[in-house]
Amino acid sequence: MEKKIILGIESSCDETAAAIVVDGRNVLSNVIASQIDTHKKFGGVVPEVASRMHIEAVDGVVKAALKEADLTLEDVDAIGVTYGPGLVGALLVGLQYAKGLSLGSKKPLIPVNHIQGHICANFIEHKDLEPPFVSLVVSGGHTFIVYVKDYDKFEVIGQTRDDAAGEAYDKVARALGLGYPGGPKIDKLAKEGNENAIEFPKAKFHEQTLDFSFSGVKSAVLNYLNKAKMQNIEVNKADVAASFQKAIVDVLSDNVFLTCKMEKVNKIAIAGGVASNSCLRERLITEGEKRGIKILFPSPILCTDNAAMIASAAYFNYDKKLEGNLDINAKPNLKLVEG
């Protein structure tokens, strides 16, 4: 079978990225221009600033990806691009650029759901991985449990009803004075603390559901810190970080293993920025060994937003004849499964 070379473009938040991937699994280049140092000054991503920086970076990033792969646009079979979910202005930059490339080169345009991209990062990392499996997607903007039935067929089993897990990490990190991005900073500090020092709440819904809620635990941490400040009590920040992290990881772990039991699946593929969290990794690996369930993680570079995962997803969409056209628009609130 002839190899398919996909150029992937990603600009959904604060990373401008381009990559060349062959047959959905072999990365020839993966170039990322990060904006973290800029947004750090503001304590979080500023959408208008992100959009402007994408405009400045996108052309150079795409050219760098082609150069690193030692290819030209002529060698590419199709162009994959994120069209949602994400920040609308940021999405539009990558999407409009990809449309221009598609029109000028007469290459097919393949729209990609950002969440699907995160799931597909595992196909790059684990060359022999095939559906069905369960995926836990955890990042700054998303928290999902997905039953991956096929490369393009998904069932959302659970999702957050309010804050994403990574968003809660960022807000708690800010309250602890740790700065942005919060996830890695809390993960590091938690290693010095006692995770059983403070019992923070874990949301339980009355109805039968594997959905998440993280606004309660975030509020509980903020209330704990405010109360200590008012009473002039010194707070052990490491204990707060460790206890908060335990509350998040407990719920993620419980729900994803329940999904495996329900769907009779013995593989969990973790995806998204929070997939790099050492506490989450350790817990899932330990529990997985007990239950006979294989736990798969992408490399850290494939956990954060990147274009290799978008190119991988585009390959599988292209293979299923799921092409887009130049009328496609950015969808900031795009769902993984529509309807």
N, C-alpha and C positions, 0 to 999 in steps of 0.2 A: 504493500500500500504506500502511495506517495506521501511523504512527510508534509505536514501543514505548518507553516510558519506564521505565527500571530504576533502583531504589534499590539501591546496593551497600554492604555493610557488611564491614569487614575488621578482625580483632583477633587475628591468628595469633601475633604476637610482642610487639613493644613500640611499635606504632603503633595508635592507635584511629582508624579512618577511616570516612568515609561519603561517598558521591558519587551524583550523578544523571547518568546517561548515556542518550542517545537513540540507538536503533538500533545499539548496540554501538560507536559511533565518535565521537559528538559529546558532549563533556563540558559539562554545564551548571554543575556544581559538583564540587569535589574537596577535601574538608576533612580535614586530618590533625592529630591531637593526638599529638605525639611525646613519648616518655619518655626520650630519649637523655640529657638533662642529669641525670636521676635515676640511671640505670643507670651513668653515667660514674663515679660515686663508687665503685661496686663493681667496675669494670673489666670489666663484662659484664652481660647481662640476668639479673635475678633473677626467676624465674617467679612466685613468690608476690606480689612487689611489682608485677609487670606486670599480674597478674590484678586486683588491687585498683584499680590506676589505670584499667584498662579500665572497671570498674564505675562509677567516678566520672565518666568522660568520655563513655561511649557515647551516652547520651541527648542530651547537649548537642551532640555532633558530628553526629548524625543531624538534629536540628532545624536546625542551622546549614547543613547541606547542602541541606535543603529550602528554607530561607529564601533562600540564595544563588541557588538555581535559580528562585526566585519561584514555587514550587509547594507544594501540600499533599499529604499522603499519598493523598488521593482521586485525584490526577492520575497517580499511579504505577500501572504495569501489573503489576509483579512486584517481589519483594524477593530480591536475590541476596546470599548470605552465604558466607564462607569456613568450611568445616567440617574442613579438614585440608590438608596437614600443618601442624604447629606445636606450640606449647605447649598442653597439654590445658586447663589452667585459663583461659588467655587465649582460646582458641577458644570455650570454653563461654559466655563472657560475650557475645560477638557473636552466637553461634548462638541462645542463649536469648532475647536481645533481639529478634532477627529473627523467631523463632517467635511471640513475643508480638505483634509488629506484624502478622504474617501472619494470626494468629488474629483479632485485633481488627478488622483492615481487610478481611478475607476476600480478601486478595491472594495469588497463588501464591508459594510459597517455593521458591527455586531454589538448591540447594546447589552450591558452586563449589570446585574443587580450586585451592589457592593457586598451584601451579605453572602450571596452565592460565591463571590470572589474569596471571601474569608474561608469558606468551607473548602474551596478548591485548592487553597494553599497546601492542604494535606496530600493532594494528588502529586504535587511537586516534591514534597518531602518524602513521601512513601510511595515509591514508583509502582508497587504492586497492589495498592489500595483500590478496592472496587466497592460500589454500593451492593447491598444495603449496609448502613451503619448509622449510629447516632452521632450528631455533632452538637457540641456546646459552643456557641458563639458568644464571647464575652469581650466587650470593648468599652471605650468611653461613651459611645452613643447607642450601643445595642447589647441586649442580653436575650438570647434565644436558646431553646432546645429544639433541634430539628431532626426529624427522622428522614434521612437521605435515602429515598427509594431507588433513585436512578440519578445519572449525572445532571439531569434537568428536572427531576421530580422530587419535590420536597413537601413534608407535612410539618407544620409548626406545632409542636406538642406543648411548649410552654414559652412565655415571654414576660418581660417586665411590664407591670402596669403603670409604672411611674419612672423613677430614675433608673438608668442603666447602672450596672455594677461599677464600671469605670468612672462614671459621673459621680457616684457616691464617694469613691476613693478620692477624686479630685477635691470635692467639697470638704471632706474631713481633713485632708492634707492641708488645705488652706486654713481651716480653723486651728490646726495644730502648728501653723506657722512654718510648714515644711516647703511650701512653694509648689510650682507647677512643672511638669506633670506629676500628679499625686501618687499614681499607682506604684512606680518603682521606689518612691521615697517611703511610703508606708510599708511596703514589703521589706525594705532594708531595716527600718526602725523596729518593726515587729519582731525581728530576730532577737532583739535585746530585751523584749518584754515577756510578760506572762499572759498567755491567751485566755487563761481562766480567771484573771484578776477582776474583771467586770463582766457582768452578764447583760449584754445588749440584746434587744428583742429580735426575733426572727419571725417575719410575717407568715401567718397561716390563714388561708381563706376558708370560709365555711363550706363552700361548694367543692366538689371534686375537681381539682385543677392542679396543674404543675406550673402555674404562672408564678412569677416573682414580684416582690415589692421591696425596694431598698430605701424608700424615702423615710420609713419608720426608723430604721437602724441609724441612718444619717442624722435624723432629728434627735434621736436618743443620745448620740455622741455630742452633738452641739449643746443639748440641754445639760448634759453631764459637765461639759467644760464651762458653761455659763454659771452653773450652780457653784462649782468649785471656785470660780473667780469671785463671785459675790460673797462667798464665805471665807475668802482669802486662804483657800486650801491649795497646797502645791500639788500639781497633777504630774503623775508619772506618764509622760507622753508615750513611752515604749509600750507600757501596759495598755493604754488606750488604743494604740495602733494594732497591737496583737489581738486584743479582744474584739475590736471592730472587724478585723480581717477574718477572725474565726467565725463570726456571725454570718458574714458573706459566704465564705467557703463552705460552711456547713450546709447552707440551703442549696447552693449550686451542686454540691456533691450528692446530697440526698435526692434531689429531683432528677438529676441525670441518670443515676443508677436505677431509680424507679422506672424511668423511661425504658431503659435496657430490658428490665424485667417484663414490662408491659408489651414491648415490641419483639421480645425474644431475640435480642441482638447482643453479640458479644464483643463489639468494637465501638469505642468512643473516640472521635476525632475532635480535639479541642482547637478553637480558632479565635482570632481577635487579639487585640493588645494585651488583655488581662491573661491570655494563655501563657504569657511569659512569667506570671506570678509564681514564685517558688513554693509558697504555701499551698496554692491550688494544685500545682503539679504533684507535690509530695503526697497530698491527701488522696488525689485520684489514683495515683500509681499504687499506693498502699491498699486502698479499698479495692482497686481493680484486681490486684494479685489475690486478695482474699476471695473474690467472687468469680475469678476466672475470666475477667473481662480485660481485653487488650486496650491500653490507653495510648493514643497517638498524639503527638504534638508537632507543629512545624518549628523550624529554627526561628530564633527571635526576629530576624530580618523579615520573615514571612508572616509573623504575628501582627506587626504594625501595618498600617496602610501601605500598600505597595502595588506596582503594576503587573508583577509576575503572576499574582493570583488572579488579576483581571484578565490577563492573556490566557491563562489556563481555563477559566470559566468560558471565555469567548470561544476557545477551541471546541469545547463540548457543545456549546450552543450552535456553533457553525456546523459541527458534525450532525446536529439534529435539524439543520436547515432553519435555525431561528435567527434570521437576519433582520436588520432594521432598515429604515430608509431615512432620507434627509429631513423628514417631517418630525422625527422623534424629538421630544422635549425633555428637559431635566425634570425629575420627579423627586423633590426633597423628602417626601413622606412615603416613598415606594415601599410596598410590602414584599416580603419574599414570596408569598403566595397570594395572588390577587383574588378577590371575591370572597 
